[in-house]
Amino acid sequence: MSNFSDFYGVFTYRDPLLFFKIENLDWWMHRDWAVRFDPFLKKFINGLDVSIFEEKPIFIPDILESDTSIESPEDGDKTIDEDKITLWNDEEKDILLDWNKENWDDLMVKMYDSARTHKWCIIVLYDEPPYWYVFTYREIMEIEYDDNDVPVRAHAMWSKVLPLPTTHQQHDIWINLLESKTDELNEDGNNLGMGLFVNWGHDIDEQVDGNDLESVWAKIVQLRYILFDILCNSARSSGFFYAKLASSGDTKAIEAKLMDAFENANSSHVFAADENLVKELTAMYAANPEFSIEAMDKVMKIFSGACGLPYLFFNSEKDISGFVEVSSPEYKQVNNKKREVFARLKFYVLKLVEMRWGIVCEDVYPNIPEPEEQAFDEDIIDKRTPGDKGVEKELRRTRLQN
């Protein structure tokens, strides 16, 4: 009877993304697995989102005090530049403290991860731990829409895989998605509250504005197979054995016994077979992985270009601190990509702040420090002017030759 081991190297690690063929872009579970376990896709989605929120975003007004270019006035000097009246001075609300306490950095990363992977997610805020929850295909069973295709409410069911639990809890709730019904009471006499439906792109239609994976999905699957070929099929640690059977006799029976012996060797590292047959075993290896290595490099460059990120973002040969060098052009390209991704969900970041603290901010942008422009070395000009001693010496030498 055939099984997966007939088509997969039984002497190699079984990569679940290949073993279970996690390749269907339209299946949410495949997208979820790929972003979690594929190293390149994880860096494109989660790695980029984490880097966007390494520093807290800058709101206007600056509710998180994250804009270091704005300085508070001294006690004796209350004069502030009119262009910089964005300070947050409400002593009754310490938003930065709440932000850190409720771990909103992770909320931002989770929101962007989910929306970029699945196109949409629903965020619900709570007054007590866990303070927030990001729902998507894993938890949402159904969504009701009005006549204008606006989400009205969603049905969520989920349970968590907890470490060493004593009981199993199944959660089942309906989430209101309309702000106009926030103050209405549910069947338990509590306010309905409100969840925020986050959509990646303008149109809610998945066939119009898709997720952030659809343009790079084919390349990431190809990279997965090429890498497997390099590490397993073309490596000296892999390969297969060739057994030359006699032309006479029951070759089928001998072949079956030999296959059973190797199956046993796979688990016990011991097998029994005819001595002459064992001596005739020939190891066959694919000893030329150069083609696959070159293909890996070429496809990786295509993949990084499709992601809008530099090649070094995924293969950091010159890496110093986790990303490309600060002074390199690639660093600016990464920053531009961060701004592009952040801007896609900026409206929802502002809306969440309004829902949590009741503050309507004018704008928000990512806190991405730019590398300082290096001052031009004036000595270079001085050394090339006639007043320079080296130039004068060269001129005198030329005159003497004439």
C-alpha positions in Angstrom: 0.0 0.0 0.0 1.4 3.4 -1.0 1.7 6.3 1.4 3.4 9.7 1.6 6.8 8.1 2.3 6.8 6.6 -1.2 7.1 10.2 -2.6 9.1 11.9 0.2 12.6 11.3 1.4 12.2 9.0 4.4 15.7 9.7 5.6 15.1 13.5 5.8 13.2 15.9 8.0 9.6 16.1 6.9 8.9 19.8 6.3 5.2 20.1 7.1 4.7 22.8 4.4 5.9 20.4 1.8 4.8 17.1 3.3 1.2 18.3 3.6 1.4 20.5 0.4 0.5 23.8 2.1 0.1 25.6 -1.3 -3.5 26.7 -1.6 -3.7 30.5 -1.4 -7.5 30.4 -1.1 -7.5 28.3 2.1 -7.0 30.5 5.1 -5.3 27.7 7.1 -2.7 27.3 4.4 -2.0 31.1 4.5 -1.8 31.0 8.3 0.6 28.0 8.3 2.8 29.5 5.6 3.2 32.9 7.4 4.1 31.0 10.7 6.5 28.4 9.3 8.0 29.7 6.1 11.1 31.8 7.1 10.9 34.2 4.1 7.1 34.7 4.3 7.3 35.2 8.0 9.9 37.9 7.6 7.9 39.6 4.8 4.7 39.7 7.0 5.5 39.5 10.7 9.1 40.7 10.5 8.2 43.8 8.6 5.3 44.6 10.9 7.4 44.1 14.0 10.0 46.5 12.6 7.3 49.1 11.8 6.3 49.2 15.5 9.7 48.9 17.0 9.2 52.6 17.9 5.8 53.8 19.0 3.8 55.6 16.2 3.6 59.4 16.3 0.1 60.8 16.7 -1.1 64.4 16.3 -1.4 65.4 19.0 1.5 63.4 20.3 -0.4 61.3 22.8 2.5 58.7 23.2 5.2 61.4 23.5 7.1 59.5 20.8 8.1 62.5 18.6 11.6 63.3 19.9 11.8 66.4 17.6 9.3 68.3 19.8 10.7 69.6 23.1 8.5 70.6 26.0 9.0 74.2 27.1 10.9 74.9 30.3 9.0 76.1 33.3 10.0 79.7 32.8 9.4 79.7 29.1 6.0 78.9 27.8 6.6 79.9 24.2 6.1 77.1 21.7 6.5 77.2 18.0 3.1 77.5 16.4 4.0 74.6 14.0 4.7 72.3 17.0 1.6 72.7 19.1 1.0 69.0 19.1 2.0 68.2 22.7 -0.4 66.1 24.8 -0.8 67.7 28.2 -3.9 66.0 29.6 -2.9 65.0 33.1 -6.0 62.9 33.6 -5.1 60.5 30.9 -1.7 58.7 30.8 -2.2 57.1 27.4 1.4 55.9 27.2 1.0 54.0 30.5 -2.2 52.4 29.2 -0.6 51.6 25.8 2.2 49.7 27.5 0.0 48.1 30.1 -2.4 46.7 27.5 0.4 45.8 25.1 -0.8 47.8 22.2 2.4 47.3 20.3 1.5 43.6 19.9 -2.1 44.7 19.0 -0.8 46.8 16.1 1.5 44.0 14.9 -1.3 41.4 15.2 -3.8 43.6 13.3 -1.4 44.2 10.5 -0.3 40.5 10.4 -3.9 39.3 10.2 -5.1 41.9 7.7 -2.1 41.4 5.3 -2.5 37.6 5.5 -6.3 37.2 5.4 -7.4 40.6 4.0 -9.6 41.3 7.0 -9.9 40.9 10.8 -12.1 42.1 13.6 -10.8 43.7 16.7 -12.6 43.8 20.0 -11.4 45.9 23.0 -12.0 44.9 26.6 -11.8 46.7 29.9 -9.8 44.0 31.6 -7.2 41.4 30.5 -6.7 40.3 27.8 -7.7 43.9 26.9 -8.1 43.1 23.2 -8.6 40.2 20.8 -8.0 40.0 17.0 -10.5 37.7 15.3 -10.2 36.3 11.7 -11.0 33.1 9.9 -9.9 31.0 12.8 -12.6 32.3 15.1 -15.3 33.9 12.9 -18.0 31.5 11.8 -20.2 34.0 9.9 -20.6 37.7 9.1 -23.9 39.5 8.5 -24.1 42.4 6.1 -26.6 45.1 5.3 -27.9 46.0 1.8 -24.8 48.1 1.1 -22.4 45.2 2.0 -21.4 46.8 5.2 -20.6 44.3 8.0 -23.3 44.5 10.7 -22.3 41.7 13.2 -20.2 38.6 13.3 -20.5 35.3 15.0 -17.3 34.1 16.7 -16.5 30.7 18.3 -13.2 29.6 19.5 -11.2 27.8 22.1 -7.5 28.1 23.1 -4.8 25.5 23.3 -3.6 26.3 26.8 -0.6 24.7 28.6 -1.7 22.0 30.9 -5.4 23.0 31.3 -7.7 21.4 33.8 -10.9 22.4 31.9 -11.8 23.1 28.3 -13.5 26.4 27.5 -15.5 27.0 24.4 -16.3 30.7 23.6 -19.3 31.6 21.6 -20.2 35.3 21.1 -21.8 37.7 18.6 -19.8 40.9 17.9 -21.6 44.1 17.0 -19.9 46.0 14.2 -22.1 49.1 14.0 -21.2 52.2 16.1 -24.8 53.2 16.2 -25.7 50.1 18.3 -22.9 50.4 20.8 -25.1 51.5 23.6 -27.9 49.0 23.0 -28.3 46.2 25.6 -27.8 42.5 24.8 -29.8 39.6 26.3 -27.7 39.7 29.4 -28.4 43.4 30.0 -24.9 44.6 29.1 -24.0 47.1 26.4 -23.4 45.5 23.0 -20.1 47.3 22.6 -18.5 47.3 19.3 -15.9 45.4 17.3 -13.9 47.1 14.5 -13.9 45.5 11.1 -10.5 46.0 9.5 -10.2 45.6 5.8 -7.0 45.5 3.7 -7.8 47.6 0.7 -10.7 49.8 -0.2 -13.2 47.2 -1.5 -14.4 44.5 0.8 -14.7 42.1 -2.1 -11.9 39.6 -1.9 -11.8 39.3 -5.7 -11.1 43.0 -6.1 -8.7 43.9 -3.3 -7.0 40.8 -2.1 -4.6 40.1 0.7 -0.9 41.0 0.7 0.3 37.5 -0.2 -1.4 36.9 -3.6 1.3 38.5 -5.7 4.2 36.6 -4.1 2.6 33.3 -3.2 3.8 31.4 -6.3 7.3 32.5 -5.8 7.4 31.5 -2.1 6.1 28.0 -3.0 8.8 27.7 -5.7 11.5 28.8 -3.2 10.3 26.2 -0.8 10.8 23.4 -3.3 14.2 24.7 -4.6 15.5 24.9 -1.0 14.3 21.3 -0.4 16.1 20.2 -3.5 19.3 21.8 -2.4 19.3 20.5 1.2 17.8 17.0 0.5 17.8 15.8 -3.0 21.2 17.3 -4.0 22.9 16.9 -0.6 25.4 14.1 0.1 23.3 13.2 3.1 20.5 12.2 0.9 20.1 10.0 -2.2 19.1 6.4 -2.7 20.4 2.9 -3.1 20.4 0.9 -6.3 20.2 -2.9 -6.1 21.1 -5.0 -9.1 18.9 -8.1 -9.2 19.7 -11.2 -11.2 17.8 -11.7 -14.4 16.6 -15.1 -13.3 14.6 -16.1 -10.3 11.7 -14.4 -8.6 12.9 -10.8 -8.7 9.6 -9.4 -7.5 9.9 -11.4 -4.2 13.5 -10.3 -3.7 12.6 -6.7 -4.4 9.7 -6.9 -1.9 12.0 -8.4 0.8 14.6 -5.7 0.2 12.0 -2.9 0.4 10.7 -4.4 3.7 14.3 -4.5 5.0 14.8 -0.8 4.2 11.5 0.1 5.8 12.7 -1.6 9.0 16.0 0.1 8.8 14.3 3.5 8.6 13.1 3.0 12.2 15.6 0.6 13.7 18.8 1.3 11.6 19.1 -2.5 11.3 18.1 -4.7 8.4 18.7 -8.3 7.2 19.3 -9.3 3.6 21.3 -11.7 1.5 25.1 -11.0 1.8 25.7 -10.9 -1.9 22.8 -8.5 -2.4 24.1 -6.2 0.2 27.6 -6.1 -1.4 26.0 -5.2 -4.7 24.1 -2.2 -3.3 25.3 1.1 -5.0 24.7 4.5 -3.4 23.3 7.0 -5.9 23.7 10.7 -5.1 22.7 13.9 -7.0 26.2 15.5 -6.7 25.5 18.7 -8.7 23.4 21.1 -6.6 24.9 24.1 -8.3 21.9 24.6 -10.6 19.4 24.6 -7.7 21.6 27.0 -5.8 21.8 29.4 -8.7 18.0 29.1 -9.2 17.4 29.8 -5.5 19.4 33.1 -5.8 17.5 34.2 -8.9 14.0 33.4 -7.6 14.9 35.0 -4.3 15.7 38.2 -6.1 12.4 38.0 -8.0 10.6 37.4 -4.8 12.2 40.3 -2.9 11.4 42.6 -5.9 7.8 41.5 -5.8 7.7 42.2 -2.1 9.1 45.7 -2.7 12.0 45.0 -0.4 15.8 44.7 -1.0 17.4 41.3 -1.5 19.5 41.8 1.7 16.3 42.1 3.8 15.9 38.3 3.4 19.5 37.4 3.0 21.5 39.7 5.2 25.1 38.9 4.3 26.1 42.5 5.3 23.7 42.5 8.3 24.8 44.2 11.4 21.8 44.6 13.7 19.0 42.5 12.2 18.5 44.5 9.1 20.6 46.1 6.3 23.1 48.8 7.1 21.7 52.1 8.1 23.7 54.1 5.6 22.8 51.9 2.6 20.2 52.6 -0.1 18.5 49.3 0.9 17.8 50.8 4.3 15.8 53.6 2.7 13.9 51.1 0.6 12.9 49.2 3.7 11.7 52.4 5.3 9.7 53.3 2.2 8.0 49.9 2.4 7.2 50.4 6.1 5.5 53.6 5.3 3.5 52.1 2.5 2.3 49.2 4.6 1.5 51.4 7.6 -0.6 53.8 5.5 -2.9 51.0 4.4 -4.4 50.7 7.9 -3.8 54.1 9.3 -7.5 54.9 9.5 -8.0 51.9 11.8 -5.2 52.8 14.1 -6.8 56.2 14.6 -10.2 54.6 15.1 -8.9 52.2 17.7 -7.4 55.1 19.7 -10.8 56.9 19.5 -12.6 53.8 20.7 -10.2 53.2 23.6 -9.5 56.7 24.9 -12.1 58.9 23.2 -9.5 61.0 21.5 -9.8 62.0 17.9 -6.3 62.4 16.6 -5.7 64.4 13.4 -3.1 62.0 12.0 -0.6 59.2 12.7 2.5 58.1 11.0 5.2 55.5 11.8 8.1 56.5 13.9 10.9 55.6 11.5 14.2 57.3 12.2 16.0 58.4 9.0 19.8 58.1 8.8 21.6 61.4 9.2 22.9 62.8 5.9 26.7 62.8 6.0 28.2 66.2 5.7 30.3 66.7 2.5 34.0 66.7 3.2 35.3 70.1 2.3 38.8 68.8 2.5 38.2 66.9 -0.7 37.6 70.3 -2.5 40.6 71.9 -0.8 42.9 69.1 -2.0 41.8 69.6 -5.5 42.4 73.4 -5.7 45.5 75.1 -6.9 46.1 76.4 -3.3 46.8 72.8 -2.2 50.5 72.0 -1.7 50.2 68.7 -3.6 48.7 70.5 -6.6 51.3 73.2 -6.5 54.1 70.7 -6.4 52.6 68.9 -9.4 52.4 72.2 -11.3 56.0 73.0 -10.6 57.0 69.6 -11.8 55.1 70.1 -15.1 56.7 73.5 -15.7 60.2 72.1 -15.2 59.5 69.3 -17.7 58.4 72.0 -20.3 
